[in-house]
Amino acid sequence: MTACREDVVAEISDAECVVAYRRLRDGVRTTRQIGYGRNMYPAAPELVARIRGLVTTLFEQQRMTDYSTEFDGADRQLISALVREWLGRPDIEPDDVFVMAGSTEAISVVTGYLAGRGYGYVLPLPCYYAFEQSAKRWGMPVHAHYNGDGVLHGTRPDSPWALVDIVPNGVTGRRFRLPDGTGDDFRVIDSVFQVSAAPGPGPAVDDRHLLDAVRGVDLGRSCVMLTASKDLSVPGLRAGLLITREPGLRRYLEADRFERCYALNPLSTSVIALYVALMCARAARAKGAVAPGHPLVPPEVALGRPTADDPLARLLWQSPIVDALDRYLNGMARHYQAVLDIYRNRLPPLGIDVAFRCPETGYSLFLPLPVRVEGPEGAVEWCNRVGREAGLKLNPAAIFGGSDAPWTALYDCTRPWVRFNCSVAEPDAVGTVDILATALR
């Protein structure tokens, strides 16, 4: 008998964090949302102009009207050369880089590979839902969770561990200390293309945490996932990068690509090249190594492009765009600082600690609320009620992975059962503080 849509859905088992999310949002009309998950300000005009120009160029090169062209391999060579320069990893080759539909696709494909080889995850808590959901779908166990201090909750099974290091953690805004005693069977480093607005503490910090994480890792037993941070993100493009030298994973990725999407999306590939070029340019400019107008593509890579006068190179890698993006990113940093100032002035009377909580990189920060609830399950019920009564979107701990047991074991002292996202526009910050004041009475 053919299963109807409802039967098929019923057979799909969700991770506990996704179940909690569905319960929380079911039937709730969100009239005001704290935290958007993306930058609600218009994207940088220069970035939009470059992407618009890319579309025209790709049609001129007939890359949008053919399954594959001579440019595909050259793009991979270009990305790997730029990644080598940026991350300081001369061992990265063109066959080691894979353009993905964002980090979410990378998580799913890597999880499928690891599950088939008997691995279990060791995940930070809080964590992005996709790791737990992909593990559930692929039948991969989550052996343990760890908190920001590296304290581990779980048991050591006989199967190998895949340790996930999110740099920085997208909920707390900080890099976690890795737990001791987990071994190093396989490591997944999940991070972002974060172009800093300026050197300094807080939201303007550079990519030193990622560089530190990648510097000594064995890419033959690990992978690095990258996607754009909120200030550079264009969500509709779903552009992500996966880097690995693990032979089995590389073969798996090539086979997966052949099976699911024989024709690559050259726009995503070009956008990833742009992001990596920007990272290289920003680093070079910070060292005073690049003069304005100087091409950023390494000479040996430029000579390897299919045409001597490659319009793609002209569009992407002239350093003036770095100055333009710096101006935009400085503006984003000012917006974010203004929001934090609003919170510092208005949240302490509500018992919300804002001091010393600036994120180490980027704009992702979820502050805990002083809510008296009975553990993670009570937080889901409280957030659901506030969502229905006040139209306020809040985030209980349960949607950030794990279950009651690891949350209670790792965080029972601090009890961050409910959080809200700080990355909003200034008018929304003022309005939502008023709603919080009512909800916390």
N, C-alpha and C positions, 0 to 999 in steps of 0.2 A: 504494500500500500504506500502511495506517495504521501510523505509527511507534509502537512500544511505548515505555513510560516510559523505559527504559534508553537507547533510541536518541535520544529527545528530550534527555535529560540530557547525552549524549555530544556533542550538537551545540552546547551552550552552552559558550562559552569563558570561563573565569574569568581575572581579573587575577592576576598573579604572586603578590601578597600573599595572595589567597584560596586559590590552589593551595598555598602554603606553610602556611596555616592548616589546610587539610584534611589535608595530610600530617602535620602536627604532632599533630593531635587524633585521627587515625584509630586506633581500637582502644585508645585510652588511657583507662583508668578513673581519673579524677581524684579521689583521696581527700582531697587537701588543695589548696586553691586560693589562690594569692596574688593578691589583687585580684579584685573581684567585678563591676566594671563598673557597679555600682549601690550605693546605700546599703543595707546589710543591717540597719541599725537600723530600728525601726518608724518610719513616716512621722509627721510632727508631728500630734498628735491634733487640733489646731485646723484644720490643712489638710484632714485626713480629714473632719472634721465639716462644713466648708464644702462639700466635694465631695459628701458625702452629702445635704446640704441642696439642693445644686444639682439633683440628680437629681429630688427631689420637686418642686422649683419648675418644672423643665422639663416634667414631666408635667402640672402644674397649668396651664401656659401652652399645653398641647397641642403643644408643639414636638417631642416624641418620637413623636407619633402622626400627624404630617402631614409632607409633603415640604418645605414651606417656610411660613413665617409672617411676619408683619409685624416680628417681632423680629430677623430675620436681618440686614437692612440696618442696623438700629439698633445691633446688636452690632459690626458693622464700623466704624461711626462712633465707637462708644465706644473700641474698641481703637486706632484711628488717633489719636484725641484724646489718649489716655494715652501712646501711643508718642511723639507730638510733644512732650509734656511731659517725658518721661523722657530721650529722646535729644537734646532740644534742637534738633529738626528741624521747624520750623513748616511746611515744604513737604509733609509727609506727609499724604495725603488718604485717605478710606475706600477708594477704588478701588486704593490702593497696598498694602493689607495682605491677606494670604491665610493662612488657618489650614490647616496641613498635618498629616499623620500623622507628626510628628517631623521632625527635620532630615534623616533618611535619605530620606524621600519628597521633601523639598525638593531634596536633592542630585540625585536621579534625574530629577525633572522639569526642573530648570534645566539639567542636563547634556544632556537630550534636546533642549532648545531651542538650546543653544549648539552642539551637534554638527550640527544641521541648518543652521547658518549658518557652518560652516567654522572654528569656533574650536578651539584646542587648549589644554589646561590647563598652567599652571605651578603646581606643588603644593609645599607644604612637605614636608620629609622629616625626621622621621616624620610620618605623616598617617593620618587615619581611612580605613579600607578602602573606604568607600562611594564616595569620589571616583574611585578607580582602577577599582573594579568597575563603576560606572555608565558611566564613560568607555569601558571595554571593551565593555560591552553595547550602547552607542549608537554605537560606531565613532568615538569622539572621541579624537584622539591626545593623549598627554601629552608636551608639547614639552620640558619641563624640570622639575627639582626644585631646591629651595634649602634651605640649612640655617639654623640659628639666627642666624648672622652675616650672612645675606643672600647668601652665596656661591652662585652659580648653576652647575648642571651641565645642559647641554643645548645645542641649537643653535637659531638664529633662523630659522624657516621664513618663507615668504611669508604664511601664514595668520595671522589675529589671535590674540592671547593672552588667555586668561581667567585672571587671577591670583587664587589662593585665599589668603586671610589668615585663619588660625584664631586666635581671640583668647580665651584664650591657647591655646597648643598643648596638646592633651589628653594628650600623652605626657611632654613635658619640663616641663609646668606653666608655661611662660613664653611671652611674645609674641616672635615672630621678627622680626628686622629684614627689611624687604621688600627684595628684590634690585633693584639698579640696572639700567637698560637693558631692562626688560621692557615698557616702554610702559604704557598704561593703557586698553587696548581694552575690557576688561570686568573688573570686580572682584567677587569673591564673599567676603563677610565672614561667617564662621561662628563663632557664639559661644553663650553660655548666659545664661539668667536666673539670675544669681548674686546672691543677697541676702546681704550680708556680715554676719557675726555682730557685728563691731565694727570701728571704724577701726584701722588699724595694719598692720604688715608681715606677710608670710607668708600663712597660709591665711585671714586675716580681711580681706584687702585688698578694697576695693570694686570697682565696675565701671568704674573710670577708663580702663582699657585699651580697653574697648569704646567708651566715649564718645569717646575720642581717635580711634579708628579710623573712627567714623561721622561725626565732626564735619565734615570737609572733603570727604568722598567725594561724587561726583556720582551720585545715585541714579538718574539717567537712563541711566547706563552701568554700573550695579552692582546688587547685591541684598544684603540682610542676612538671614541665617538664624539663628533662635534656638530653643533648646529648654531644658528645665529642667536645672539642674545636679544633681549627685547628691544634694545635701542637700534638694532640693525635688521630686525626680523621682518620678512615679508611672508607671512604665513601661507599665502596661497601658492607659493613656489615650492614649499616643502623640500628645501635643500639641506642635505646633511652629508657628512663625510665620515667614513669608517676607514681606519688605518690598522693593518695587522700584517705581521710576517709569519704567522702560524700557518704552515703549509696546508693542513687539513681544512682550516677555516677559509683560507683563500680559495681552495677548490670548491668548497661548499658555496661560497658567495658567487663564484663564476657560474656554477650549475644553477643556483637559484635565479640569477639574472637571466640566464638563457631560457629557463622554464617560464618565468613570470613576465618578463618584459624584454623581449629580444631587442627592440629598438630603444636605445637610451634617450633620455630627455636632454638634449644639448643645452637647453636654457638652464636647467638645474646645474649641469656640469660647469657652465660658464659662470653662474652666480657663485658656486663654491670657489672657483678660481679667483673671482673678485674678492671674496671674503679673505682667502688666504693671502692674496697679494696685499690687501689692506693691512693685515697683521704684520707682514714683512715690512711694508712701507713705514708703518707707525714705529716699529722697532728700530729701523734704520734711521729715521728722522730723529728719534730720541737720542741716538748715538752721534748725530751730526754727520752721518755717513752718506746722506743723499741730498743733493742740491735740488731746488725747485725745478720741475720740468725734466728731471732725469728719468729715463725709463727704468722701471723696476724689475722687468723680466731679466733673469740671468742671461748673459750673451749667448752661452752655449745652448740654452733652451730656445731663445729667439731664433737662432739659426736653424733649429730643428723643426720650426713650424712649416706647414705644407706650402705656404707662399711667402715670398720674401717681404712683401708689403701686407702683412696680415692685418685686416681691419679690426679683428678681435683684440689684438695687442694694442692697437691705437686707442680703442675705446676704453680698455680696462686699466692699463698699467702706466699711466703718467701720473706722477706724484701730486699734481695740484689737487686731485680729488681728496687727498689726505687732509689738506688744509680745510677744504670745504666740509668734510665729515667731522673734523675737529671742532669747527664752529657749531655744527649741529649737536654733537655729543656734549659739548660744554653747555649748550642750552638745555639738553635733557638732564644733565647733572644739576643745573640750577633749579629746574622744575622739581626734581626729586628732593633736593635739599630743602626747598620751600615746603614740601609736604611734610618732611621730617620735622621741620621747625613748627608747623601747625600742631603736629602730634605732641611734640615736646611741651608746647604751651598748654595744651588742652587735655591730654590724656592722664598726666600724673594725678589730678584730683579724682580720677576714676579708679585709681589703683593700678594703672597700667605702666609698667616700667619701660621707658623708651631709651634711657641712658645707655651709652656704650653698645648699642645694638645696630649700628650701621653695618650693612653687608660688606664683606671683604671685596667683592667684585660684582658689578652690575647693579640691577635695581630690584632683585628678587628678595623680598624679606616679608615673612609672616610673623607678626608679633603675637605672643600668647596673651590671652585675656584671663583676668582673675575670676573665673567662673567656678562656682561650687557645684560640681556634678559628680555623679558616681561613676568615675572612670570613663574610658572611651565610649562605651555604650550610652551612658548618660549624656555625653557630649553630643552624640548624634541626635538624640531626642530633643535636647535643648536647642540646638541649631535649627532643627526642623521646625520647632515651635516659633522661634524668633523669625525664621524665614517666612512663615505663613502670616504671622501677626504684624510684622514690621517691614516685610519686603526686603530684608537684609541678608545678603549672602555671606555666610561665615563658613569656616572650614574646621570641622572636628578632626581630631587626630586620626580617626579611623580611615579617612580617605587618603591618608599619606602612607598607606601600607601597613603590614603587620596584622596583629590581632590583639585582643585584650591582654593576653599573657606577656608578650614582649613589651608592649607599651607600659604596662604596670610595673614590670621588673626593671625597665631601663629608665623610667621617668616618674616613678611614684613620688619622689621627693619634690620635683619641680612642678609636676602635674600640668603640662601644657596641653590640656585636653581640647582647647578651642583656640584657633588663630584667625587673624585677618590679614589680608594682603595690603601692604602699604603702597604699592606702586600704582597710584591713581593721580588724576589731575587735582590741582589745588581746590577748585570749587567742590569737588566730590569729597575731598578730605574733610572740609568744614561741615558739610551736610551729614556725613556718616558719623562724625564724632557725636553729633546730637542724637542720632539713633542709638549709638552705643551707650550713651548716658542713660537713655530710657531702658534699654535691654538689660543693663547691669544693675538696675535698682533692686 
